[in-house]
Amino acid sequence: MAVIHHTTMQPTKLELLAAWLPTRAWYAGGAGEPRPAKAGGFRLDDPAGEVGIEFMAVTDGTGPDAVAHLVPMTYRGAPLEGAEHALIGTSEHGVLGTRWIYDGAHDPVLVAQLYALLAGRAGAQHQSLDDTTDPTVSASLAAAGTGAELVRVVEGPDHTDVEVRETGADAPLTLRLRRVLRPGADDAPARGRVTAGWRRPDGTTARGTFTVALAGQA
């Protein structure tokens, strides 16, 4: 399992997101200056132990109208070739040195592990504790294959569609990341979904769909 280093990052992830989020087509935080706050999420392990993987929920704003966004991120010790467009920024880690932080929707390691989570072959890990699973995250996928590889990414008004090719499957599968998180059940017909919780600015909790698996192309 991944080791979580309790150290400094300069700039912090939230500082990087404050600059990056307003550049996204799905950003719903309004016209004011972004003030993202960490509100929940979970981690996944990279089997090779090289890439950090985090699904972070961030709130922007205060009160009942605060918007929650989903930002899957990967942390790498070197640039990911061909993914310059997906770079959120770089940060100096107090233990590991320079880290390249990417929008994980474009990172094949995150996509492969998200599919493994849906298929029941990977477990969600606690966001802040070493060697601790997060039982509050639920995931399922009907007729799961043995693996999947990233094909392409398509941005939507409130989501990001990640098209994958499942091992041995004839038709593609789309993993839809719900960039704007909404509490409650997701009624979209789907082969599978990932559901998790987050905290509102007033301290109450919400739970909703982070990802749905849809048959067909993105």
Stockholm file with secondary structure:
# STOCKHOLM 1.0

chainA/1-218         MAVIHHTTMQPTKLELLAAWLPTRAWYAGGAGEPRPAKAGGFRLDDPAGEVGIEFMAVTDGTGPDAVAHLVPMTYRGAPLEGAEHALIGTSEHGVLGTRWIYDGAHDPVLVAQLYALLAGRAGAQHQSLDDTTDPTVSASLAAAGTGAELVRVVEGPDHTDVEVRETGADAPLTLRLRRVLRPGADDAPARGRVTAGWRRPDGTTARGTFTVALAGQA
#=GR chainA/1-218 SS CCCCCCCCEESCHHHHHHHHGGGSTTCCSCSSCCCEEEEEEEEECCTTSCCEEEEEEEEESSGGGCEEEEEEEEEESSCCTTCGGGEEEEEEETTTEEEEEEEGGGCHHHHHHHHHHHHTSSCCBCSSSTTCBCTTCEEEETTCCSCEEEEEEEECSSEEEEEEEETTCSSCEEEEEESEECSSCCCSCCSEEEEEEEECTTSCEEEEEEEEEEESCC
#=GC SS_cons         CCCCCCCCEESCHHHHHHHHGGGSTTCCSCSSCCCEEEEEEEEECCTTSCCEEEEEEEEESSGGGCEEEEEEEEEESSCCTTCGGGEEEEEEETTTEEEEEEEGGGCHHHHHHHHHHHHTSSCCBCSSSTTCBCTTCEEEETTCCSCEEEEEEEECSSEEEEEEEETTCSSCEEEEEESEECSSCCCSCCSEEEEEEEECTTSCEEEEEEEEEEESCC
//
